[in-house]
Amino acid sequence: MPSTPHPTSELVPGAPRHVAIIMDGNGRWATQRGRPRLFGHHAGAKRVREIVEACPGFGVEYLTIFAFSTENWKRTQVEVAGLMSLFRRYITKEMKALKAEGVRVRFIGDRVRLDDKLIRLMNDLEQETEINTRVHLTIALNYGGRDEVARATRRLAQDVAAGKLEPADVDEETLPRYLDTCVLPDPDLVIRTSGEARISNFLLWQSAYAEYEFIDTLWPDFSKQEFGRLCASFGVRDRRFGAVSR
């Protein structure tokens, strides 16, 4: 008999429905401890579980994390290979728990450059968790905002060329249907750890009206308590979306 899906996230007035996180600082965290950078990445992977588990209590239904960017291929071969191995191990280790805890997992990004074994594991995890609704976890892997928009525009142009779409009908509501995130709401809150104040090519289109929090905490030290504080402070912000408050 199939297991009963978990209930969706708790309703918390004023909570951000969708939080996106640029998980930065793993390497510096490891260096401060005299350890190799991959040690920090492993510590950061463990932190993901705690934050995912905390989402329902803070009213967060959607969590998107930036795991590996299209620019991260520029890192050393040792670090890239280590990260790819970590992703495979994470999926294998966490698949059963994510399914049992009601987490639905999706991946965004260009999979062409990823190895076949990792792609199979990603597909398996998406399929195994597709009925879950408690938390929607999206993992951006080999993802870049500009690359995403370029791929979406190419697909849109193909539909125009095929006569499936009239050029005159293309507006700002059209492109999002071609983005990797087409089934997700736009993020309400974007958090970047480690003290850097830039968005690093992450969810460029989707975060046009998101609120941002740039914090000094390195990702492996980012606690559910700090996550809760940021979600709570979001609730008191005046989000005008270009209008004027009365």
PyMOL commands that set and color helices and strands:
alter all, ss='L'
color gray80, all
select helices_A, chain A and resi 26-32+37-54+56-58+72-74+77-100+116-128+145-161+167-169+175-178+219-221+224-234
alter helices_A, ss='H'
color red, helices_A
select strands_A, chain A and resi 18-22+62-69+103-108+135-143+189-192+211-214
alter strands_A, ss='S'
color yellow, strands_A
deselect
rebuild
show_as cartoon
